[in-house]
Amino acid sequence: MRELKSVAVFCGSFPGQDPAYADAARELAAELVRRDIRLVYGGGAIGLMGVIADEVLQLGGNVLGVIPQFLLDREVGHPGLTEMIVTQSMHERKLLMAENSGAFIAMPGGVGTLEEIVEVFTWTRIGLHDKPCGLLNCKNFYGHLSRLFEHMSREGFLRPENLRQLAIEDDAPSLLDRLVE
């Protein structure tokens, strides 16, 4: 069983249309704090990013934000985090988030969220790290992506064992349980 001390969470800088997404962010925050796992995230104060960070902080947890200077200049940085690292680029941001995390979770989000989780899943697939990756499938948000990965596997572009390296669960406790297996 793997011990997790920190988890990078990729999620939207928008809240989404359904309050269930914010509820899922708060549930994940509570589960991280309950398990004494530090949140590592993109450093924003807006959207689901702000919701999860605010909830972890309110519950007494530890939050590391990693944000590029140009986003901080747009006043989207969270002012009250445990720790904030300001980078010069998105590439540096992703590298520092990966270095400071023992696992990766994608919550609902847009193309940036998708790009981030697919990149770290690729890194797992090609052996750059062995950190688990997971999708928090709130309201079946990642159902189509899951089916695409299964299609890739059936068509011979993704090995079945690589597909099994991506945990997909509907709720935070189940997902975190899978990430420590």
N, C-alpha and C positions, 0 to 999 in steps of 0.2 A: 504494500500500500504506500502510495506516494504522499509525502507531506507537502502541503502548499502553504507558503508564507505570504505570497503575493500573486495576484491575478490581474492581468491586463484585461480591461473591459472596453470593447469597441462598441459605440452606440451613437445614435443620431444627435446632431446638434439642433434638431427640431424635436418636438414632443410627439409627433404623429397625431393622427386624428382621433384615435381611440384612447380613452383614459387607462385602458388595460395595459398599455405600454409603460406608462409611468408607474402603475401599480407593480408591474414586473420588475422595474428598476428598483423600487423600494424593497421588494421582496428579496432581490439579489443582494442589495446593500445590507439588509438585516442578516441574511445568511452569511455574508462575508464577515460581518462583525461578530456574529455568534461563534464562528469558527476561528476567529482571530487571524483573518487573512487581510492583508493590506490591499486596498484598491489602487491600481495603477491605471490611469486613464488620460485622455487628451487634454486635461486642464481647463476645460470650458465650464462656464457658469450657465449655459443655455441648453435648452432641449433636454433630452434624456441624460446627457452628460451632467448637466447641473442637478437633475433630480437624484441620480445615484450618488454623486459626491455629497450633496447636501444631506442625504439620508445617512450615509456612512458617518459623516461628521457629527450629525445630531445624535447618533447612537454611540458616539465615543470611539469610533474607529479611526484608522490611519489611512490617509489619502495622499498619494503622490500624483501630481499632475505634470504632464510633459507637453509643453505648448511652444510652437514656433513664435518668434518675435512678431511676425507680421499679423498673426491672429491676436496676440496680446495687444498690439497696437490698435486693433479694431474693437477693443474693450470687451472681448468675449472671454477673457481669462477669469478664473475663479479667484476671488481675493482671500479666501479663508482656509486654504488647504494646509495640511500638515507640512507638506513640502511641495515646492514648484520648481521645475527645471525649465528654463527657457532655452530653446534651440534656435539655430539659424535656418533650419530647413525641415520640411516634412520627413525627408529621409532620415535625418538625425533623430527626429522625434520618434519614429518607428523603431529605430535601432535601440535607443535608450529605453523605450517601453519594453522591448523584448528582453534586453539585458536585465531589467529590474523585475521581471515577472517569471513565475514558475508555470504558468498556464495562461491560456487566452480564451476569452469568451466574446462572442458577438451577440449583442442584443439587436432588436430591430433598429434599422438605420438606413441611410442612403448609400450612394455609390462609394463614399469614403469608407464607411463601415465595411462594406462588402470587399473593397480592395484590401483593407487591413487584415481581415480574417483570412482571405484567400492567400495573401502573401505569407503569413505565418504558417498556415496549413501547408503551403508549398515548401517552406523551409523544413517542416517536419518530414514531408514526403521525400525530400532530397538529402536528408540527414544533416542539415545544418544545426539542428537541435532536436531534442526528444521530448519537448514540452507538449502536453496535451492541449488540444483545441476543441472548442465546443460552440454550438449554436443554441442560444436560449430561444426556443421556438414558440414564443408567446403568440397565441392566436394563429398558429400554423404559419407564422410569418416566413419561415424558411422552408416551407413545404416544397415549393417549386425548385429551389436551389438543391434541396436534398434529392429530389427526383432527377435533376440534371447530373449530380454527382453519380447517382446510381446508373444513369444512362451512359456516362463516361466509362464506368466500370464494365458494364455489359458490352460496350463497343471496343473494349481493350485499351482505353486510354488512361485508366486509373485502376491499379491493382486492387482487388477486394480487401487485402490487408491494409492498404493505404486508406481506403474508404472507412474501415473500422477505426482508424486513428482520429476520426472526427466524431465527437459525441454530440448527439442531438436530442435534447430533452425539452419538455414543455414547461418545466418549473425549475427554479433555482436549486432547491435541495437535491433533486435528482441529478441535475447537471453537475453540480459540485461533487456529488458522490461518484459519478462516472469519471471525473477528471482525476480523482485520487486512486482509482483502481490500478 
